[in-house]
Amino acid sequence: MPAVASIAHEIPDPTADDDHIRDRILLAVNKTNWRPIGFEVTVRNGIVHLHGIITTDEARQATIVAAENTAGVKKVRDHPWFVDTWSGFYAESPEDIKAAS
């Protein structure tokens, strides 16, 4: 029986193509109250790019975790901008800032 279980983990999910991955992430995140404003997801070869505006670091982390926990995802790239709703301060994602330097 353990041999059958190990084989099952090696069989790819037939619905884990880029379109299905994108749809699953959008569905999971859009039904929350912390979703990024203008939330967009692009997926290519299992690599997910998250876009939108976030107002808390917790929302950023929750969005990343939701994407990482989606079947077929190989890597998550974080692009949402942070906007402080009180002061209007805004900043690019830490990943984008690091990539630009």
C-alpha positions, 0 to 999 in steps of 0.5 A: 500500500505505501508503494501505491501512495508514493506513486500517487504523489508522482502523478501530476494534477491534470487541472494544475495548468496555468489557467486553473492555478490562476482561477484557484488563487483568484477564487481563494483570495477574492472571497476574503476581506483582506484581498488586495485592491485591484488584485490580479494574478498571472501564471506562466509555467507554474510561476505565479505573479501577484499584483494589486494594492495592499494596506497591511503586511499581513494581507501581503503574507496571506496572499502569498501563502494562499498562492503557495498552497495552490496545487501546481504552483512552483514559485510565487513572485510578490508584486503588490504595492503597499499603500498606507490609507491614513498618510497616503504613503506608498511603496513597491513590494520588497521583492521589486525593490530588491530586483531593481537594485 
